[in-house]
């Protein structure tokens, strides 16, 4: 099953995509931690890397890498609105511990982890690192204009086995477009503004209605265009897992656009428009 519908998350950590069972082929753990003011969550990883992206609220986040010989590092971070504000995203290697203590507003974090024995320095990617980029401007008669925020990828975090970022779909417009695919597994997780909003996607040849807090799994070779219902903004977190011999990015010419639809990125005059 591709689409995971979830009720409002309970306090504490909720696993959404485990690295076992029916989702073992995704090669990633993915979940959400929701903490009340003053609550603490601790996560240790011995064999793989982990990353934590702040969705909302405020928190004190502490991380320690045992192999580094350094003491713990800490930061006070906050985010008022995941649609308007860029994220903080902490990336740490194997043999590390992360401790999150919620501030006065409480907090919500998304978590991703995967196997990775390589040592590398931890890094807290700040909102200044995750700059909003308007993609699609000036093309396709502005029908696919959206905001893309890349937290880190192969150019800024080559040691990582993950790529992580956010997309904000503008009401009534498309994203992940033209339709494309890649061999690397990918997870999409959605939020809407207002929360009763919805969108549509097609994973391969199968259509799905997307609602608030849904999670989609995208496997090798599956195309995955998205469209947002008019009146609603659609935020989604995307996490890609590099695979052996094929990192996601320019070096492997990914993503791969569906050949029959590539033309829409060209001359706008070729796109039909109504006559007034």
C-alpha positions as CSV (number, residue, x, y, z in Angstrom):
1,X,0.0,0.0,0.0
2,X,1.4,3.4,-1.0
3,X,-0.7,5.8,1.1
4,X,-0.6,5.8,4.9
5,X,-3.5,7.8,6.5
6,X,-2.8,8.7,10.1
7,X,-5.0,10.3,12.8
8,X,-3.5,13.1,14.9
9,X,-0.3,11.9,16.3
10,X,0.0,10.9,20.0
11,X,2.5,12.6,22.3
12,X,5.9,11.1,22.1
13,X,7.3,9.4,19.0
14,X,5.1,7.8,16.3
15,X,6.9,5.6,13.8
16,X,5.4,6.1,10.3
17,X,7.8,4.1,8.1
18,X,9.9,1.5,9.8
19,X,13.1,0.0,8.2
20,X,11.6,-3.5,8.4
21,X,8.6,-5.5,7.3
22,X,6.6,-4.3,4.3
23,X,8.6,-1.0,4.1
24,X,12.1,-2.5,4.4
25,X,12.7,-1.7,0.8
26,X,12.5,2.1,1.6
27,X,15.8,1.7,3.5
28,X,14.8,4.4,5.9
29,X,13.1,4.9,9.3
30,X,10.7,7.8,9.3
31,X,8.5,9.2,12.1
32,X,7.3,12.1,14.1
33,X,7.9,13.3,17.7
34,X,5.4,15.5,19.4
35,X,6.4,16.9,22.8
36,X,4.5,19.0,25.4
37,X,6.4,21.8,27.1
38,X,9.3,20.5,29.2
39,X,9.1,16.9,27.8
40,X,12.2,15.2,26.6
41,X,13.0,12.7,23.9
42,X,16.3,10.9,23.5
43,X,17.4,8.9,20.4
44,X,20.6,7.0,20.1
45,X,22.0,5.4,16.9
46,X,24.9,3.0,16.8
47,X,25.0,1.9,13.2
48,X,23.4,4.7,11.2
49,X,22.9,8.4,10.7
50,X,19.9,10.3,11.8
51,X,18.4,13.7,11.1
52,X,15.7,15.7,12.9
53,X,13.7,18.5,11.2
54,X,11.7,21.0,13.3
55,X,8.1,21.3,12.1
56,X,6.9,23.7,14.7
57,X,7.3,25.1,18.3
58,X,10.5,25.6,20.2
59,X,13.1,23.3,21.7
60,X,16.5,22.8,23.1
61,X,18.3,20.2,21.0
62,X,21.5,18.5,22.1
63,X,23.7,16.1,20.2
64,X,26.8,14.1,21.0
65,X,29.0,12.0,18.7
66,X,31.0,9.5,20.7
67,X,33.8,8.9,18.2
68,X,34.6,12.6,18.0
69,X,35.8,12.9,21.6
70,X,34.0,16.2,21.8
71,X,31.4,17.1,24.4
72,X,27.8,17.6,23.7
73,X,26.7,20.6,21.5
74,X,23.4,22.4,22.0
75,X,21.1,24.9,20.3
76,X,17.9,26.7,21.0
77,X,15.7,26.6,18.0
78,X,12.1,27.6,17.1
79,X,9.7,27.7,14.1
80,X,6.4,29.4,14.1
81,X,5.0,28.2,10.8
82,X,6.2,25.5,8.5
83,X,4.6,27.2,5.5
84,X,6.3,30.6,5.9
85,X,9.4,29.7,7.8
86,X,12.4,27.7,6.7
87,X,13.4,24.8,8.9
88,X,16.2,23.8,11.3
89,X,17.5,20.3,10.4
90,X,20.1,18.4,12.5
91,X,22.2,15.8,10.7
92,X,24.4,13.5,12.9
93,X,26.4,10.3,12.0
94,X,26.4,6.9,13.6
95,X,27.3,6.4,17.2
96,X,25.5,9.6,18.2
97,X,22.8,10.6,20.7
98,X,20.2,13.4,20.2
99,X,18.2,14.8,23.1
100,X,15.3,17.1,22.4
101,X,13.7,19.1,25.3
102,X,10.5,21.0,24.3
103,X,10.3,24.7,25.1
104,X,7.3,26.6,26.5
105,X,5.3,26.1,23.2
106,X,6.0,22.4,22.9
107,X,7.5,21.1,19.7
108,X,7.1,18.7,16.8
109,X,9.9,17.1,14.9
110,X,10.2,14.8,11.9
111,X,12.8,12.1,12.1
112,X,14.7,10.1,9.4
113,X,17.4,7.6,9.8
114,X,19.3,5.1,7.7
115,X,22.3,2.8,7.6
116,X,25.6,4.6,7.2
117,X,28.8,3.6,8.9
118,X,30.9,6.5,7.6
119,X,32.1,9.0,10.2
120,X,31.3,12.7,9.5
121,X,30.9,15.8,11.5
122,X,27.4,16.7,12.9
123,X,25.8,19.8,11.5
124,X,22.7,21.8,12.4
125,X,21.4,23.2,9.1
126,X,19.7,26.6,9.8
127,X,16.9,28.5,8.0
128,X,19.6,30.5,6.3
129,X,21.0,27.2,4.9
130,X,17.6,26.1,3.7
131,X,16.7,29.0,1.6
132,X,13.3,29.2,-0.1
133,X,13.6,28.8,-3.9
134,X,10.7,29.6,-6.3
135,X,10.8,26.9,-8.9
136,X,8.7,26.9,-12.1
137,X,8.6,30.7,-12.4
138,X,8.3,31.8,-15.9
139,X,7.4,28.4,-17.2
140,X,4.2,26.4,-17.9
141,X,2.2,29.6,-17.6
142,X,3.0,29.6,-13.9
143,X,0.9,26.5,-13.3
144,X,3.8,24.7,-11.5
145,X,5.2,27.5,-9.4
146,X,6.1,26.2,-6.0
147,X,8.6,26.8,-3.1
148,X,11.4,24.3,-2.7
149,X,13.7,24.3,0.4
150,X,16.6,21.8,0.3
151,X,18.0,21.2,3.7
152,X,21.0,19.2,2.5
153,X,21.8,17.1,-0.6
154,X,24.8,15.6,-2.2
155,X,26.5,19.0,-2.8
156,X,26.3,20.1,0.9
157,X,26.3,16.7,2.7
158,X,28.2,14.2,0.4
159,X,28.9,11.9,3.4
160,X,25.2,11.4,4.0
161,X,23.0,8.6,2.6
162,X,20.0,11.0,2.7
163,X,18.7,14.0,0.9
164,X,16.0,16.0,2.7
165,X,13.9,19.1,2.0
166,X,10.5,20.6,1.8
167,X,8.1,21.7,-1.0
168,X,5.2,24.2,-0.5
169,X,2.6,23.7,-3.2
170,X,0.8,26.9,-4.1
171,X,-3.1,26.6,-4.1
172,X,-4.3,25.2,-7.4
173,X,-0.8,24.5,-8.8
174,X,1.3,21.5,-9.6
175,X,4.6,20.3,-8.1
176,X,7.0,17.4,-8.7
177,X,6.3,18.4,-12.3
178,X,6.9,17.5,-15.1
179,X,6.4,13.9,-14.0
180,X,9.6,12.3,-13.1
181,X,11.1,9.2,-11.5
182,X,14.4,7.9,-10.1
183,X,15.8,4.6,-8.8
184,X,16.2,5.9,-5.2
185,X,13.4,5.4,-2.7
186,X,11.6,8.5,-1.5
187,X,9.1,9.4,1.3
188,X,6.6,12.3,1.1
189,X,4.8,13.5,4.2
190,X,2.0,16.1,3.8
191,X,0.5,19.0,5.8
192,X,-2.2,21.4,4.6
193,X,-3.2,25.0,5.3
194,X,-6.0,25.0,6.3
195,X,-5.9,21.5,7.7
196,X,-9.0,20.2,5.9
197,X,-7.3,20.8,2.6
198,X,-6.4,18.1,0.1
199,X,-4.4,17.4,-3.0
200,X,-4.0,14.7,-5.6
201,X,-1.1,12.6,-6.7
202,X,-0.4,9.7,-9.1
203,X,2.2,7.2,-8.0
204,X,2.9,5.3,-11.2
205,X,-0.5,4.8,-12.8
206,X,-2.5,4.9,-9.5
207,X,-4.2,8.1,-8.3
208,X,-4.5,9.0,-4.6
209,X,-6.3,11.8,-2.7
210,X,-3.8,13.3,-0.2
211,X,-4.9,14.7,3.1
212,X,-3.2,16.3,6.2
213,X,-0.5,14.1,7.7
214,X,-0.6,11.5,5.0
215,X,2.6,9.7,4.0
216,X,3.4,8.4,0.5
217,X,6.1,5.9,-0.4
218,X,7.7,6.2,-3.8
219,X,9.7,3.2,-5.0
220,X,12.1,2.7,-7.9
221,X,10.9,4.1,-11.2
222,X,7.5,5.4,-10.0
223,X,6.5,8.8,-11.3
224,X,4.9,11.1,-8.7
225,X,3.4,14.4,-9.9
226,X,1.3,16.4,-7.3
227,X,-1.4,19.0,-7.5
228,X,-2.9,21.1,-4.8
229,X,-6.6,21.9,-4.5
230,X,-7.5,25.6,-5.1
231,X,-7.7,27.5,-1.8
232,X,-5.3,25.2,0.1
233,X,-1.5,25.3,0.5
234,X,0.2,21.9,0.5
235,X,3.5,21.4,2.4
236,X,5.4,18.2,2.1
237,X,8.6,16.9,3.5
238,X,10.6,14.8,1.1
239,X,13.4,12.4,2.1
240,X,15.4,10.4,-0.5
241,X,17.8,7.6,0.2
242,X,20.9,7.3,-1.9
243,X,21.5,3.8,-3.2
244,X,24.8,2.0,-3.7
245,X,26.5,3.2,-6.9
246,X,23.8,5.8,-7.5
247,X,23.5,8.9,-5.4
248,X,20.5,11.1,-6.2
249,X,21.6,14.3,-7.9
250,X,23.3,15.8,-11.0
251,X,26.0,13.2,-11.2
252,X,23.5,10.5,-11.9
253,X,21.2,12.8,-13.9
254,X,18.3,12.4,-11.5
255,X,15.5,13.0,-11.5
256,X,14.5,11.6,-14.9
257,X,11.7,13.4,-16.5
258,X,9.1,11.4,-18.5
259,X,10.1,12.0,-22.1
260,X,6.6,12.7,-23.5
261,X,6.0,15.5,-21.0
262,X,9.4,17.3,-21.1
263,X,8.2,19.7,-23.7
264,X,6.1,21.7,-21.2
265,X,9.3,23.2,-19.8
266,X,10.0,24.9,-23.2
267,X,8.3,27.6,-25.2
268,X,5.1,28.7,-23.3
269,X,3.5,29.7,-26.6
270,X,3.1,26.0,-27.4
271,X,0.7,25.6,-24.4
272,X,-2.9,26.1,-25.2
273,X,-4.6,29.1,-23.5
274,X,-8.2,30.2,-23.6
275,X,-9.1,33.2,-25.8
276,X,-11.0,36.1,-24.1
